[in-house]
């Protein structure tokens, strides 16, 4: 990627304007501060320097420029972040991209294969009256078909792979569009209405295909496999089109099916997303956690509109537990049995759907009313409250909100407030240690990636002999009286140790030595970058205060860092 486009983007987009579209910035002197979006904190430790075009969090050490911020916040790669920023800046990114296939990197060619295939599927849909009639019957307009790039994969074994060269077939396989056998390549998707799945920047990363026409063979929906550009746990269908509306309205609606999503957007509910590739009822806790982390950065308010059946109820419970753990406010949009959002919108209309959203209940109240209708006795109701409500109530972070729900439970169930309070206190004592460990594990491993220092420290704890020389090299590294200090891992970090051990336990000793070398070099590189950032911030402060001596001192240190030529660690 030509660096001139990055410079143009930065010249048009001041860092404070970009970050203000994601988080609330508070002016302080010539800089800004905010609560860090990358870790939970009560006081603002996130600092933004407009003059340098950089940010730094003194709580979790997150740092970088607007490209780094968008990468982390949106969950996209470098080029995906550039695409998002280029759109904001009004720059046509394709003018800066290489056109020769030889100049493009491997990932570019995978994205090209996906986009080209989407275009082919779009054209095929227009030549398939039956598939078009099905979409029309489901209420999908031609404008919506175009907006979501809906298509059709012909019922042919080699529609894509049969016309591709050997090189192109390789990238079709890497994109999850074809499979290789002893007899050659054949298409993964055949005879299906195709829904492209995009990342946060709008680039197609995979597909979900509905069988058409319906046949007894094969699954009703077939989804792209995990690839280098498609990880289902990180992708929400429609998120690229919904994120601005979610910020604007300060709530997100989560649905399960592709048609639910398409019909919701068509009806004007643009702040709707859908789980991609897997039904909500089949989502693992890890997948659900990753997807809700993305939403929680935009809004704490989540409206869950899943199918009104037993599988949908189980999915609600799983999603609500994760949402409460993340500090979100999960509400349930109640639907009749065997009716999904797409059917409801089509049959009842947009006003009725809007009313459904308005009268949605917090998950705890929804569950209370459900178990009330099913309880056969006061004793049975009390047991159900303990079993089905207390685990969720325990995840509510606000003590005031938790107490309000306890009072409501007592009032609506005709049970004494004191007995409900005593039962919940006893429940908390029994489950507090388990809950704490689950919370630590979720925070350290699932919702917050390990830093290289944490990973290295865990590696050293697990494999001290393999990392011995790298440790000596890293401890000896000094720059202007600043040294790298390794965090100490104690027994309270079992989740981190277990996570790192799962990654490296099958490695040979020589392979682990190489891992230690790479981690050590990365730590030194990041250490220099952090020093550079800190000295830049201090130099700016000295300049603001008119302290020429300090300003020149920090300028000298910055020049020293820039001149430092670090070579790969020799161990």
Secondary structure, DSSP 8 states (H G I E B T S, - for coil): --HHHHHHHHHHS-HHHHHHTTS--EEETTEEEE--TTS--SS--EEEETTTTEEEETTT--EE-HHHHHHHHHT--HHHHHHHHHHHHT--GGGGS--STTTS-HHHHHHHHHHHHHHHHHHHHHT-HHHHHHHHHTT--HHHHHHTT-EEE-S-TTTTGGGS-HHHHHHHHHTTSEEEETTEEEES--SEEEEEEE-TTS-EEEEEEEESS--SSS-SEEE----SS--GGG-EETHHHHHHHHHHHT-EEEESSHHHHHHHHHTT-TTEEEE-SS-GGG--HHHHHHHHHHHHTT-SEEEEE--SSHHHHHHHHHHHHHHHHTT-EEEE----TT--HHHHHHHH-HHHHHHHHHT-EEHHHHHHHHHHHH-SSHHHHHHHIIIIIHHHHTT---HHHHHHHHHHHHHHHT--HHHHHHHHHHHHHHHHHHHHHHHHHIIIIIIS---HHHHHHHHHHH-HHHHHHHHHHHHH-EETTEE-------GGGHHHHHHHHHHHTTS-HHHHHHHHHHHHHHHHHHHHHHHHHHHHHHHHHHHHHT-HHHHHHHHHHHHHHHH--------
